[in-house]
Amino acid sequence: MLEVMTSLFLFVVGACLGSFAVAQVWRLRARQLEGLKQAHKKYDKAEYSRLHKLVGHTVQRDRSVCLACGYQLRWLDLLPVVSWALLRGKCRKCRKPIGLAEFAAEMLLGALFVVSYLFWPYQLATVPSIIALAVWFVLLTALAVLFIYDLKWSQMPSKLLYFCVVCAIIFLICNILQGSFGVAQIPSLVVALVVLPGLYLALNLVSKGKWVGDGDYILAISLALVLANYFSAVMTLFLSNLLGCLVYVFIALANRQNRPKRIPFGPLLIVGFLLAFFINWARLGLTL
Ligand SMILES: [Zn+2]
């Protein structure tokens, strides 16, 4: 019974953080455009005029707005999952479709929170183990922001990437404290760091940022630190590349006239990482 209650609670928390993540995506983008404008660099003027109203709002004061008509969403429109279902994904005022990304992020993050809690391989009995789970939830939220951002604009905000690295370091420290990472695992971690961020950094340097973006290897650093073993790192690399090929073929078949130029690698890396993370748990479960 307690497990059901906790799962339900975590789904709601995950869903709320999912809608928070989507709001952050637009706010970060608005801030980036503002920065480009002030530095007199090239920026998309139409996009700026739509988004600039998001700049300068604090997180507490800011409420999401419909980007089509500027309608300020009330608390009734901001309930995770529920509002989207009630309004059938349309703005209350202008009836333009909004909130599909929010809805998807809410459902996915809610589900990931529940799955993580139910299958967490370590006993949630000590302070470090509980902090580790909490940091994991924060990291999932940050990854959701990076996922959408990279998908939309083929880049990732560097501040958020460094935030992920910090989260990953805290996660690793918690694992050391709770005894699930020891001296014996250090070589495995080193191999993971060489395989994931090492390879991406090398590709980035060789191609001068053409094949692999600057953000990708910083993201890979945090993923390797969280995985902390070579098996999962190789698995992440394999799965994200396999996924990349599948997506490429799919897009190429869907529009034969113009083949895709470049697929943003961040989302692929994140999906590969999540799969590898959970596969490693299943593997641990088998050997325990
Ligand atoms: Zn509207």
Residues whose N, C-alpha, C, O or C-beta is under 5 A from the ligand:
A	BS01	ZN	C66 A68 C69 G70 Y71 C91 K93 C94
